[in-house]
Amino acid sequence: MRRIYESDAIHRDDDEAHVPNERRRNTTLQAMRSVPSSTLSDLLVPRRLRHRFVTVDVQTPEQEYAVGEPIPFAVTIRNRMPFPVSIPTVSPLLWEWTVDGNVEASEVPLRDPPEEAGSFAFDRGERKEFRKRWDQLVRVSDSEWTPAAPGTHTIGAAINTADAERTGLSAETTVEIVR
């Protein structure tokens, strides 16, 4: 295509409406080669150190809630470093939340994620915040939910890695359900 435009095979005229104009280019084209910063970071930062740069935090607006009152909570996952970091996960499900150790407040498995690995990527200094709500119900079967008993309950969140608790990629907070 380039040879046609550079040759005299096409008649060009700025005055005629249906004829291509003259090509004028003020700058020369340059090839821009770059490597995505996350790929570069993955190559330079060893996997065994990446978890040290990421923090997980769980917060609720209150510490006490009445029976039946929804409990909102925020999960904040943050990269503290000035370069991108990615955390390898055991499945495409990047993170999960729990109530008293039950994933998404369910005593029965909710889903069966594929066996393929995933990756939770963070830009430099990026903070990701997820807002969820627990309605004080615990799933005991596929179609049955029971209300949570009054008392202390633990809401937690973790990045979906094999050893999230050991590597510091999980966090918990406690709430009190009162009558």
Buried (B, 14 or more C-beta within 10 A) or exposed (E): EEEEEEEEEEEEEEEEEEEEEEEEEEEEEEEEEEEEEBEEBBEEBEEEEBBBBBBBBBEBEEEEBEEEEEBBBBBBBBBBBEBBBBBBBBBEEBBBBBBEEBBEBBEEEEEEBEEEEBEBBBBBEBEBEBEBEBEBBBBEEEEEBEEBEBEEBEBBBBBBBEEBEEBBBBBBBEBEBEE
